[in-house]
Amino acid sequence: MADVTILTGRVLVTRDSPFDVTPDAAMVVEEAVAIAEGRIMAVGAQHDLLAAHPAAQVEAYGDKLILPGFVDAHVHYPQTAIIASWGKRLIDWLNSYTFPEEMRFGDPAYAAEIAARYFDLTAAQGTTTMCSFCTIHPESVEAFFAEAQRRRQRVVAGKTCMDRNAPDGLRDSVQSAYDDSKTLLERWHGVGRGSYAITPRFSPTSTREQLTALGALWAEHPEALMQTHLSEQTDEIAWVRELFPEARDYLDTYEAAGLLGPGGLYGHAIHLDPRERARLREVEASLVHCPTSNTFIGSGLFDMAGLMAEGHRIGLATDTGGGSSFSMLRTMAAAYEIGQLRHTPLHPAQLLWLATAGSARALRLEEQIGCIAPGMEADLVVLDLASTPAIAQRAAHAENIWEAVFPTIMMGDDRAVADVWIGGRPWSGRA
């Protein structure tokens, strides 16, 4: 029999969505989880699991909270080095910071350096899966997938495609976008724990012809995901209207090119028209909420409550480096704050679900990650709910698990991440 490890503590088990049922019906706390060969074997009472596996190695976490590893549904790993750059809105931010940095990723050594740094920074925050934009350079994609495979980490990524409105040296073409994406998809999709996402950056940086070519590639490979940006800022939407005067709306620029459907991931989606909301829901596309990014560059307030009520698939993301933190705890806190500004605050259970099962569902990975249940991949984060004096004194008065975890959501950082397990193995970077 394979070697078994049992983790004891407070294990948060997801049974349903807390947007559909009450928090206490959606999530329950168990005492232990057994893992072997990279997967979860069983969850339940500590006594029962220890009796069933008397030779198991035991990792005792006391009253710490064991969760599924965080799932970050929209990131830009090439922007790691420029995170928290001051004072620009979207289009100026791209020109001032993003594009100059992304120019460097044609260098395989630099791409590999940043990929390794990015995975270290995110693992320290408890993130075990992410969906990343790379750059136009195939080298950036190779570096990301190679590093993820070395770490046995589940990831989604793709080559960013742009053939206009970007600097010299940061544009591809209709043909090279198709060819490079096809080659990379066939090389990396389904290898190890990797999945490929066809990746037009957004409509302003792709011609109709390039969008259509990528739509054709997606039709040829519907097993892949497709990621892009949608309706992030009002001036962006006005720009799209100028570039695509024939389109009914922003979403129509993708729909006309074959880039709307199940497996589509649309980052931000703040300023949606009624037709766009209806079509996204109809095709069961995924929307990704990026709250720290939306506040950092002044994009707007995502309508979580309204979109959830309509039945959309929604994930949560840092959007680093437009987002100002690698931490999904900070991202949950920002999502709560935006909910308050919209007079629809999110419950702690809903925040945790968005950062785990909800994001996994958005990425069409809910059968592999996002929940602690038998058969699921053993990606776990262990949270210390008393990681600082301020958090500890508040948590000491908690009357239930939600009052205990909420201070860590609102005030926690990497000090709250007591341990991380990726693919059933403890993350080696933790001291």
N, C-alpha and C positions, 0 to 999 in steps of 0.2 A: 504494500500500500504506500502511496505517496506520503511524504512528510507533511504533517498537518501542523499549522500554527493556529492557536486560539488567542484572540484579542479580547480582553475583558475590560469593561467600563460601562458607559451608558451608550448603547448602540441605537442610533436613530434609524428606524425602519420605515420606509415609505410604502404605504398601501394604496394611496389614491392621491389625486391632486387636491390640495387645500383650497383651490379655486372652485372646486366642485362639491366638496364636503367640508365638514368642520375640521379645524386643525387636529383635534384629538382623534378624529376618525381617519384622517389622512396619514398621520404619522404616530408611531408608538415607540416606546423605548424598551429595548431588550438588554440583556446582561452581557452577551458574548457573541462573537462571530468567529466561525472556523473557516480557514482558508487553506487551499492546497493547489499546487500546480497553476498558480496565477488566478484562481477562481474562488468564489465563495462557495463553501460546502454546506454550511448550515448557520442558522441564527436562532438564538433562543436563550434559555436559562443557562447560567454558567455551570451549574451542577450537572445538567444533562449533557452538555457538550464535553465537559471534562471526563464524564463517565464513559461517553461513547468513544473518546480518543485519549486513553490514559497515557499514551506515549507522546502526546502533542507537546510542542514547545509553547509556552504561555508568555504572552506579553500583557502584563497587568497595567492598565491605565487608570485604575482607581475610579474617581468620579468624573474623569474627562469624557468628552462627548466624541464618539466615533461616528463619522459621517461618510457618505460617498465623497470621493475626491471632487473638487470643484471643476466645473466644465465651463470654459470661457468660449462663447460661441462666435466671437468676432474680434480678431486682433490683427495687428500688423507687426510681426516680429522684426522687420527691418527698421522700424521706428524706435527700437529699444533705446538707442543712444541719444535720441532727441526728445524723449518723454519730458513733459513739463517745460516746453519751450514757450516763452511769454508772448501773450498779447495779440493774437491774430484770430480772425475768423477763417472759415474753412478754406476758401480759395487762396487767400494770402498765406495761410498757414502751410498749405501744400507747396506753394512756390518758394516760401522763405526757408522752410525747414525740411519738409518731407522729401521733395524731389532732389535737392542736393545730397541728402544722406543716401537715398536709394540709388543714386548714381554709383555708389561705391560697391554695390553688390555684384558687379560683374567679376570681382576679384574673389575667387573661391576661398582663399584663406580668410579674407575679411568676413565673408558670409558665414563660414564655419565658426569663426570667433564669436560673432553676434548670436548665432543660433545656440551655441553652448551657453553663453551668458544668459540669453533669454530663458532657456529651460531651467537654469539654476535659480534665476530670480522668481520664476513662477512656481517652481516646486517649493521654494521656501515659503510661499504664500498659500500652499495647499492646493494649487491648481494641478490637475493630473491630465486633463485633456483640453486642447484648444483648437480652434479653427482659424487658420492664419492666411492672410494675403502675403505673398512673397513680393518680388519685384519682377520687372520684365525679363530679368536674367535667369535662364535655366539654372545657372550656378546657385542662385539663391534658393531654389526649390530643392535641388540636390542636397544642399547643406542642411536644410531643415529636416527633410525626411531621413537623411542619414543619421543625424544626431538623435532624432526621435527613435529610430530603430535601435541605435546603440543603447538607449535607455529603456527599451521595451515599452515605449509610451504610445498611447492611442492619440492620434492627431488627424486633423484634416488640413489640407493646404493646397494652394495652386499658384501657378505663375500669373501675376497681374499682367493684363493686356491693355495697352494704350497705343493708339496710332495717331493721336492729335492732341493739341492743347497740353503738351508736356515738353520739357526741354529736349534739345538735341542730345542723343545718347540715352534717352529714357523713353523712346518710342520704338515699338515694333511695327509690323505691317499686318495687313489682313492675312496674308499667307503665313508669315512666320508665327503669328499668334496662334493660328490653327495648328500648324505643324509642331511647334514647340509644345503646345498644350497636349496634343494627341500623344506625342512621344513620352512626355512626362507622366501623363495619365496611365499609359500602358506600362510604363516602367514601375510606378509606385502604387497605383490603386490596388488595395488588397494585399500589399506586401507587409509582413509583420502586422502591426496594428495601425497602419496608415490608410487613409482614404483621400482621394483626389477631389478637388473642387475646381471646376472651370471658373475662371476669375476675370471677367471684365471689371476694371476698377469702378467706373460708373459711366453713364451715358456721355457726359461732356468730354471724356477723354477717349472715346471710341467712335469711329464713324459708323454709319448705318451698316456699311459693308463688313466691318469687323464684328459688330454685334451679331449680324446674320451668320457669319462664318462660325462664331462660337455657339450660336444656337443650333447650327447644323451638327457641330461636334457633340453637343449635349444630346441631340436626337439619336446620334450613333452610339452614345454611351450613357443611356439613362440611369445606369447604376451609379454614376458619379453624381456629386452634388454640384450646384452652381451658386456662387456667392458674388454679391455686388452691394452697392449702396443705393439707397432710395430716400428721397425727400428728407434730407438731413437739415437743410437750411433754406429759408425762403429765397435768398438771392441765388442759391444753386438751382432752385426750381425755375426761377425766372430765366436763368441761363439756358436750362434745358428747353424751355419754351422757345427761346430764340434759335437754338440749334436744330430743333425738331418741330417746326411750325405745323407740320401735318399731324402730329401726335395728339391724341385726345387728352393726354396727361402724361406725367413722368413715367408711370408704370407702363404706358402704352409703348414707350420706346423699347422696352424689353419684350413686351408681349409680341410686338410686330416682328421681332427678330427670333422668336422661338425661345426666349429666355424667361418664360413664366411657366411654372409648373411645380408639381411635387418635387421636393429636393432642392427647391430654390430658397436661398437664404438672403434676406433683404435687410441690410444693416440700417438702423436708425428708424426709418419709417415714421417720422414724427408728424409731418404735415400732409396727411393723406386725404384725398378727396373721397366722397362716398363711393364712387365707382371703383376706385383703387382698393378700398377696404373690402368691397363685395367680391371683387375678382380674386384678391389674395386669399380670402377665406374659401371661395369656391374651389380653387385648385389645391387647397391645403398647403400653401407655401408657408415658410417660416419667417417671422419677423424677429429681429434681434434688438433688444433694448440696451443702449449704451449710456447709462446715466452720467457717469463722471465726465465722459466726452461731451455730452450734450450741454452740461453746465459749463465745462471748461472753455469751450469755444462758442458758447452762447447760442446753441441751436434751437432749443425749445423744450417743451415738456411732453414726453411720450404719454399716450392715452392708454395706460395699462388696463385700467378697469373697463373702459369701453371696448377695447379690442378683445380682452378676455371674455367679456359678456357675449361678444359676437362669435366666439369659438375659435379664435386664431391660435396657431402654434406660436409660442413666444419663448425665446431664450434670453439670457442675460449675458452681458459681455463688458470687458474693460475697454475695448477699442484702443488699447495701447498702440502707439504713443499719442493719439489724439486724446484718449483717456489719460487721466493724470495719476493713475495708480495701477500697479500690477495685481493688486489685492482684490479678490472677489468679496472679501468682507467689506472693504471700502465701497465696492460697487453696490453691494446690497444696501449699505447705508445710504448711498446716493439715490437708489431706487426708492427707498422709503421716503426720503426727503422730497423727491419729485412727486410721489404719491400724495404727500401732505399738501404740496402746493396745488395739486389738482383736487384736493378735498376727498381723496380716496386712499387713505394710508394702507400700506400692506402689512399683514400679520407676519410675525417672525417665521411661521411655517411656510408662508407663501414665498418669502424671500429665500429661504433655504431650498425650497423646491425649485425655484427659478434657477438657482446657481448649480443645481445638480440634475434632477430628473427633467426639469423643464428644458434646460439647455441640451441635454442628451436627446430629448424628443425632437427639439428643433433641428438637430443635426442628423436625425433618423438613426440614432445610435441607442435608442432606449432598450434594445434587447441585449446590449453589451455593457453599458455603463449607466451611472446616474442613480442607482438604487442598491441597497444592500439586501440581496436576496440570493438564494441558492442558484448557481449557474452563472451569475453575473461575474464580470471581470473584477478582480480584487484591487480596485483603486480606492484608497481610503485616506481621509484626513482626520487627525485626532486633535481636537480643540481643547485647550486649557481655558475653562470658563472663569478663571481667576488670575489671568496673566499679568495684570497690573494692579496696584493698590486701588485705583479708582474703580476698575471693573470688579475687583474682588469684593469691595465693600457694598457694591450694589447687588451683586449676585448672591451675597450672603443672605439677603432678605427675600430672595425669590421664593414664591409659593408653588411654582410649577416649572416645567422644563422651558417654557417659552419666556418666562421672566428671567430664567437663568441664562439663556442664550442671547437674549436681545442686547444686553450691554456689550457683549463681545461683537455682535454685528455692528453696533453703532460706534464703538470705541476701539475695537480690536485691530491688531496689525500682525506682523509676522511673529511677534512674541507669543501670540495666542496659538500658533501652529506648533503643537507639541511633537507631532510625528506625521509622516507621510508615507504611504505605501503605494507603489506603482507596480501593477502587474503582479501583485502578491509578494513584493519584495520591499523592504524598507528603503527609502530614498537615501543613498549613500552620502549625499551632500550635507545632511543634517549633522551638526556636531553632537 
